[in-house]
């Protein structure tokens, strides 16, 4: 391998070789930091000397053989045939002058035949007697053809100052200092080994990571060449090179490196000296040695992988004890709690009297700084310590709030301990409000109410809204046997002006309710105002979800979906898979409410994939409910059944996700003709919602499912009572609630009235963006038109309904509308089917579009005239022009793409 950036040093060595060959002995000392290429340069000189015909004797100093008498000399003599150099004798601590003279004379005789090059690598590890021999050789062979090449670590001089001083005094002595490679030299080496493209990408990072140390650099380059990894691996070539450098620096420097690795961001020479109980001057020399080698930058490791290698190398028990002592030192020094906590975490120890409070303080600091994972680690360690029940409840509550960022299921599990303490009567009052808030955020309404009951029992003045069960009245409702329920006020998600309303201690349902003023549209405006200024964080994630949900319920899916996309992307940027799962799941709900069954299934599955565990949590059960509903509506009953077969988490029944599961299961039972089971599920939803004081059809129209089951069971009278009750609710004015209610009311009416009700239902649902519910209404409308003898209009409505069912993925419904059709049904009597939206938009005027759109939905000329406030004659004129422009003769031939014009009209 070519030596990089060592041309001047090689030239100096060539000059020394030439001078030696000319008959003048030379002494060259190559010095530099560990790993900077001293041995490599010495080997290059030896190779050149051998190529030139010189006799080369080599030896390597070793700390392990430092006390072995004549160890270096024995290595040198072993390089020649027996008898060429005299047999070595000596005793520890004594130098035999006669033996030294004999060795020098024999070396001179050997040099008379050919130049002799003696290379001693790491001479600072040479034993004393070998040093005496080498020094005698240097003195007595001034004019022999002998080149003595010695290498020495610049920060590890030998113990004998006489040896170095005497060499320095020799007139034929030369010192060569090797420095670390500069960035240009690093780029040359990387280009040589990995190619010029890699040099452009990697040279800067490699130079920064290695400090230009050739040994570390070559190891990093080799590791990248073999593995392709961007970062060095534990135990890889780079890590081994770091450890090699430390080993060659000696035990004292190795111990210093271990301490500095433990101290990490707290590392200073003063703290290291205190932990090692060494003089500061000694520690400073070690720091200088490691800095010169490019391992340290100041007192801290230049590259994390180097520190990791040292920590991995250190004995586990010794490392833990060092971290504990470092924590004590940091605490006494008054450093930040987060830095002290880092040492406690590394030690996995809390057996210090101040450890738990420091971990708690550190967690709060780290949360404020956005270091969520480290904050969780602090709280987990504090929770495992000898903290009392109140402290542990506090830690678990904090963990639940934090864990939702990465795993909603873990957030739920963290509240198990506080709930157990609550039921045992040992949870402190100060912990109750935060626990209730988190339970409500997770949708666990019954458990949140349980906490609120305890708050009110301890302080009756704390009750600000919900009465106790039994204090409210009974609704005149077809459900018999329901107990009285509290009429909890539903707080709006945001105050007018966009400021989030705080969760009241008495309202665990706040995060899931819809505002009292939902129908008038002010809620949606307030929610959007809040969303425009909200930044995703632990403090805002729940209000943001609440605002998006309110927007969905009041303004429709088209207004809510962009916010789901926006905050899903924000969660990805924040590295918060739990939040990402939450907004992905909310997006699936929005798509389902939009009637996009395929999109809802895909998005719900994506939310599931983001969870560490697919099941076992209330959150996952809510996502599963969306999957079940989508699969059921698509006619994929096997997939829905598989999802329903998953074990249900404890506590699901008392949560909003539990209601979602009941709704999904009820719809599955309806689709598979299990009508009694479906009725039971929907009635259970009703009981729960009334008990919570949240019986709002806009939130969950359970009466629709119950009525459908009762109709199938032949209980038309009971079904009618449910529909009448829903049409009398405060949400009945909302077009979505009104539309789905009219569809069911029509099922209980005579054909003529049914036709009118279904026409109104289609009109209502067409404005709210729920394609699936629109298809249901249109399918029923087409059927009643056929029953009343209006076959042409029935065919047109059914064609449109089939097309919409195909778009949203409702294949089972598509089959019900037009049995046997597997492709888009053709237009009868030669009508055109190749006219697209763009062409329609260009050909027709705005008035013509409105008339044609209503006609394609099956409205008569009189109905169109009434809706548009124009005369029947004007309608006929518009239609005549439409027919002429589209080259058709009657309304049954109107192209199906006219629905897109209607969608644009209502966007």
Long-range contacts (C-beta under 8 A, 24 or more apart in sequence): 1-218, 2-192, 3-37, 3-40, 3-41, 3-44, 4-181, 4-185, 4-188, 4-189, 4-192, 4-214, 5-181, 5-182, 5-184, 5-185, 5-188, 6-37, 6-41, 6-178, 9-41, 9-176, 9-178, 10-41, 10-44, 12-174, 12-176, 13-41, 13-44, 13-45, 13-48, 13-149, 13-176, 14-48, 16-147, 16-149, 16-174, 17-45, 17-48, 17-49, 17-52, 17-54, 17-115, 17-117, 17-147, 20-54, 20-115, 20-117, 20-145, 20-146, 20-147, 21-52, 21-54, 21-115, 21-145, 23-143, 23-145, 24-143, 24-172, 25-138, 25-141, 25-142, 25-143, 25-144, 25-145, 25-146, 25-147, 25-148, 25-172, 26-146, 26-147, 26-148, 26-172, 26-174, 27-138, 27-147, 27-148, 27-150, 27-167, 27-170, 27-172, 27-173, 27-174, 28-147, 28-148, 28-149, 28-150, 28-173, 28-174, 28-175, 28-176, 29-150, 29-151, 29-152, 29-167, 29-173, 29-174, 29-175, 29-176, 30-149, 30-150, 30-151, 30-152, 30-176, 30-178, 31-151, 31-152, 31-153, 31-154, 31-175, 31-176, 31-177, 31-178, 32-153, 32-154, 32-177, 32-178, 32-179, 32-292, 33-153, 33-154, 33-155, 33-178, 33-180, 33-213, 33-289, 33-292, 33-293, 33-294, 34-153, 34-156, 34-215, 34-245, 34-248, 34-249, 34-289, 34-293, 35-213, 35-214, 35-215, 35-216, 35-241, 35-244, 35-245, 35-248, 35-293, 35-294, 36-178, 36-179, 36-180, 36-213, 36-214, 36-215, 36-292, 36-293, 37-178, 37-214, 37-215, 38-121, 38-151, 38-152, 38-153, 38-178, 39-121, 39-122, 39-151, 40-214, 41-151, 41-176, 41-178, 42-119, 42-121, 42-149, 42-151, 43-119, 45-117, 45-119, 45-149, 46-117, 46-119, 46-149, 49-115, 49-117, 49-147, 52-115, 53-114, 53-115, 54-114, 54-115, 54-116, 54-117, 54-147, 55-80, 55-110, 55-111, 55-113, 55-114, 55-115, 55-116, 55-117, 56-116, 56-117, 56-118, 56-119, 57-116, 57-117, 57-118, 57-119, 58-119, 58-120, 58-121, 59-118, 59-119, 59-120, 59-121, 59-130, 60-120, 60-121, 60-122, 61-120, 61-121, 61-122, 61-123, 61-124, 61-125, 61-126, 62-122, 62-125, 63-125, 63-250, 63-251, 65-125, 65-127, 66-125, 66-126, 66-127, 67-92, 67-127, 68-127, 69-127, 69-129, 70-127, 70-129, 70-130, 70-133, 71-126, 71-127, 71-130, 72-120, 72-123, 72-126, 72-127, 72-130, 72-131, 72-133, 72-134, 73-103, 73-129, 73-130, 73-133, 76-118, 76-120, 80-110, 84-110, 85-110, 90-129, 92-129, 93-128, 94-129, 95-129, 95-132, 95-133, 100-132, 100-133, 100-136, 100-137, 101-136, 101-140, 103-133, 103-136, 103-137, 104-136, 104-137, 104-140, 104-141, 107-137, 107-141, 107-144, 107-146, 108-140, 108-141, 108-144, 108-146, 111-141, 111-144, 111-145, 111-146, 112-144, 112-145, 114-145, 115-145, 115-146, 115-147, 116-144, 116-145, 116-146, 116-147, 117-146, 117-147, 117-149, 118-146, 118-147, 118-148, 118-149, 119-149, 120-148, 120-149, 120-150, 120-151, 121-151, 122-151, 122-152, 122-153, 122-248, 123-150, 123-151, 123-152, 123-158, 124-152, 124-153, 124-156, 124-157, 124-158, 125-158, 126-158, 128-160, 131-158, 131-160, 131-163, 134-163, 135-162, 135-163, 135-166, 135-167, 138-166, 138-167, 138-170, 139-166, 139-170, 142-172, 153-248, 153-249, 153-289, 154-289, 154-292, 155-249, 155-285, 155-286, 155-288, 155-289, 155-292, 156-249, 156-250, 156-289, 179-212, 180-211, 180-212, 180-213, 180-214, 180-292, 180-293, 180-294, 181-207, 181-212, 181-213, 181-214, 181-217, 182-212, 183-207, 183-212, 185-212, 186-210, 186-212, 186-217, 189-214, 189-217, 189-218, 189-221, 190-221, 193-218, 193-221, 193-222, 193-225, 194-221, 194-224, 194-225, 198-224, 208-302, 208-303, 209-302, 209-303, 209-305, 210-294, 210-302, 210-303, 211-293, 211-294, 211-295, 211-297, 211-302, 212-294, 213-245, 213-293, 213-294, 213-295, 215-241, 215-244, 215-245, 216-241, 216-242, 216-245, 216-294, 216-295, 216-306, 231-305, 232-305, 234-308, 234-309, 234-312, 235-312, 238-305, 238-306, 238-309, 239-305, 239-306, 239-308, 239-309, 239-312, 240-309, 242-295, 242-305, 242-306, 242-309, 242-310, 243-309, 243-310, 243-313, 245-293, 245-295, 246-295, 246-310, 249-286, 249-289, 249-290, 249-293, 252-282, 252-286, 253-286, 253-289, 253-290, 256-283, 256-286, 256-287, 256-290, 257-290, 257-295, 257-310, 258-310, 258-311, 258-313, 258-314, 258-318, 258-319, 258-322, 259-322, 260-287, 260-290, 260-296, 260-299, 260-300, 260-301, 261-301, 261-307, 261-310, 261-311, 261-314, 262-311, 262-314, 262-319, 262-322, 262-323, 262-326, 262-343, 262-346, 263-326, 264-300, 264-301, 264-307, 264-342, 265-300, 265-339, 265-342, 266-326, 266-330, 266-335, 266-339, 266-343, 267-299, 267-300, 268-299, 269-299, 271-326, 271-329, 271-333, 272-299, 274-329, 275-322, 275-325, 275-326, 275-329, 319-346, 320-346, 320-347, 320-348, 320-349, 321-347, 323-347, 323-349, 324-349, 324-352, 327-352, 327-355, 328-352, 331-358, 336-362, 336-365, 337-361, 337-362, 337-365, 338-362, 338-365, 338-366, 338-369, 338-371, 338-374, 341-366, 341-374, 341-378, 342-374, 344-381, 345-374, 345-377, 345-378, 345-381, 348-381, 350-381, 350-382, 350-384, 350-385, 350-386, 355-382, 355-385, 356-382, 356-385, 356-386, 356-387, 356-391, 359-385, 360-391, 360-394, 360-395, 363-398, 367-402, 367-538, 372-402, 372-405, 372-406, 372-538, 372-576, 373-406, 375-402, 376-402, 376-403, 389-421, 389-426, 389-427, 390-427, 390-428, 390-431, 392-417, 393-417, 393-418, 393-421, 393-427, 393-428, 393-431, 393-435, 394-431, 397-431, 397-434, 397-435, 397-438, 400-438, 401-434, 401-438, 401-538, 402-538, 403-578, 404-441, 404-442, 404-541, 404-578, 404-579, 404-582, 405-538, 405-541, 405-574, 405-576, 405-578, 405-579, 406-576, 406-577, 406-578, 407-577, 407-578, 407-611, 407-612, 408-442, 408-578, 408-581, 408-582, 408-611, 408-617, 408-619, 408-620, 409-611, 409-612, 409-613, 409-616, 409-617, 409-619, 409-620, 410-612, 411-438, 411-442, 411-578, 412-442, 412-444, 412-617, 412-618, 412-619, 412-649, 412-651, 413-617, 415-439, 415-442, 419-447, 422-450, 422-451, 422-454, 427-454, 429-455, 429-458, 429-459, 432-458, 433-505, 436-505, 436-508, 437-503, 439-508, 440-503, 440-507, 440-508, 440-509, 440-510, 440-511, 440-512, 441-503, 441-511, 441-542, 442-618, 442-619, 442-655, 443-511, 443-512, 443-618, 443-619, 443-622, 443-655, 443-656, 443-657, 444-618, 444-651, 444-654, 444-655, 445-508, 445-509, 445-512, 445-654, 445-655, 445-656, 445-692, 446-651, 446-653, 446-654, 446-655, 447-651, 447-654, 448-508, 448-509, 449-508, 449-692, 451-508, 452-505, 452-506, 452-508, 455-505, 456-506, 462-505, 462-506, 463-506, 464-504, 464-505, 464-506, 464-507, 465-489, 465-504, 465-506, 465-507, 466-506, 466-507, 466-693, 469-691, 472-693, 475-690, 475-695, 477-686, 477-690, 477-725, 478-718, 478-721, 478-722, 478-725, 479-683, 479-686, 479-687, 479-690, 482-686, 482-687, 482-690, 482-691, 483-691, 485-690, 485-691, 485-692, 485-693, 486-691, 486-692, 486-693, 487-693, 488-692, 488-693, 488-694, 489-516, 490-514, 490-515, 490-516, 490-693, 490-694, 490-696, 491-515, 492-516, 492-517, 492-523, 492-526, 492-550, 493-523, 493-526, 493-527, 493-530, 493-543, 493-546, 493-547, 493-549, 493-550, 494-526, 494-527, 494-529, 494-530, 494-543, 494-547, 495-526, 496-522, 496-526, 497-526, 497-529, 498-526, 498-529, 498-530, 498-532, 498-533, 499-530, 500-530, 500-540, 500-543, 509-692, 509-693, 509-694, 510-546, 511-542, 511-543, 511-545, 511-546, 512-546, 512-549, 512-656, 512-694, 512-699, 513-694, 513-696, 513-699, 514-550, 514-553, 514-554, 514-696, 514-698, 514-699, 515-550, 515-554, 516-730, 518-550, 518-553, 518-554, 518-698, 518-731, 518-734, 519-554, 519-730, 519-731, 519-733, 519-734, 521-554, 521-555, 523-550, 523-554, 524-550, 524-551, 524-554, 524-555, 524-559, 527-551, 527-554, 528-559, 531-563, 535-570, 536-567, 536-570, 536-571, 536-574, 536-576, 536-579, 541-579, 541-582, 545-582, 545-583, 545-586, 548-583, 548-586, 548-590, 549-586, 552-589, 552-590, 552-593, 553-698, 553-699, 554-698, 554-734, 556-593, 556-736, 556-768, 556-769, 557-590, 557-591, 557-593, 557-594, 557-769, 557-770, 558-594, 558-769, 558-907, 560-590, 561-587, 561-590, 561-591, 561-594, 564-590, 577-610, 578-610, 580-610, 581-607, 581-610, 581-611, 581-619, 581-623, 582-607, 582-619, 584-610, 585-619, 585-622, 585-623, 585-626, 588-623, 588-626, 588-627, 588-630, 589-626, 592-626, 592-629, 592-630, 593-770, 594-769, 594-770, 594-771, 595-769, 595-770, 595-771, 595-772, 595-773, 595-774, 595-775, 595-808, 596-771, 596-808, 596-809, 597-630, 597-633, 597-634, 597-772, 597-808, 597-809, 597-810, 598-630, 598-634, 598-808, 598-809, 600-626, 600-629, 600-630, 601-627, 601-630, 601-631, 601-634, 601-809, 604-630, 614-646, 615-646, 615-647, 615-649, 616-647, 616-649, 617-649, 618-649, 618-651, 618-652, 618-655, 618-657, 618-658, 619-657, 620-649, 621-648, 621-649, 621-652, 621-657, 621-658, 621-660, 621-661, 622-655, 622-656, 622-657, 622-660, 622-661, 624-661, 624-664, 625-657, 625-660, 625-661, 625-663, 625-664, 626-660, 626-664, 628-661, 628-664, 628-665, 628-667, 628-668, 629-663, 629-664, 629-667, 632-664, 632-667, 632-668, 632-671, 633-667, 633-772, 633-809, 633-810, 633-812, 633-813, 634-809, 634-810, 634-811, 634-812, 635-671, 635-810, 635-811, 635-812, 635-813, 635-815, 637-668, 637-671, 637-672, 640-664, 640-668, 640-671, 641-668, 644-668, 654-688, 658-688, 659-685, 659-688, 659-689, 659-700, 660-700, 663-700, 663-702, 663-705, 666-705, 666-709, 667-705, 669-709, 670-705, 670-708, 670-709, 670-712, 671-812, 673-712, 675-709, 675-712, 675-713, 676-709, 676-713, 678-705, 678-708, 678-709, 679-706, 679-709, 679-710, 679-713, 681-705, 682-706, 682-709, 695-729, 696-729, 696-730, 696-731, 697-726, 697-729, 697-731, 697-732, 697-737, 697-741, 698-731, 698-734, 698-736, 698-737, 701-726, 701-737, 701-740, 701-741, 704-740, 704-741, 704-744, 707-744, 708-744, 711-744, 711-747, 711-748, 716-748, 719-744, 719-748, 720-745, 720-748, 723-748, 735-764, 735-765, 735-767, 735-768, 736-764, 736-765, 736-768, 736-770, 736-773, 738-764, 739-763, 739-764, 739-765, 739-768, 739-770, 739-773, 739-777, 740-765, 740-773, 740-777, 742-777, 743-773, 743-776, 743-777, 743-780, 746-780, 746-784, 747-780, 751-784, 751-787, 751-788, 752-788, 754-780, 754-784, 755-781, 755-784, 755-785, 755-788, 758-784, 759-858, 759-859, 759-863, 762-857, 762-858, 766-857, 766-902, 766-906, 767-906, 771-804, 771-807, 771-808, 772-808, 772-810, 772-813, 774-804, 775-801, 775-804, 775-805, 775-808, 775-810, 775-813, 775-817, 776-813, 778-804, 778-857, 779-805, 779-813, 779-816, 779-817, 781-858, 782-817, 782-858, 785-858, 792-890, 792-891, 792-892, 793-858, 794-858, 795-828, 795-892, 796-856, 796-858, 796-891, 796-892, 796-894, 797-857, 797-858, 799-825, 799-827, 799-896, 800-856, 800-857, 800-896, 800-899, 803-896, 803-899, 804-899, 824-896, 827-892, 827-893, 827-895, 827-896, 828-892, 828-893, 829-889, 829-890, 829-892, 829-893, 830-893, 831-888, 831-892, 831-893, 831-894, 831-895, 832-886, 832-887, 832-888, 832-893, 832-895, 833-895, 833-896, 835-886, 835-895, 835-897, 836-897, 837-897, 837-900, 837-901, 840-886, 840-895, 840-897, 840-898, 840-900, 840-901, 841-901, 841-904, 843-885, 843-886, 844-882, 844-885, 844-901, 847-878, 848-878, 848-881, 848-882, 848-885, 849-898, 849-901, 849-905, 850-905, 851-875, 851-878, 851-879, 851-882, 852-878, 852-879, 852-882, 852-894, 852-898, 852-901, 853-898, 853-899, 853-901, 853-902, 853-905, 855-879, 855-891, 855-894, 856-891, 856-894, 856-896, 856-898, 856-899, 857-899, 857-902
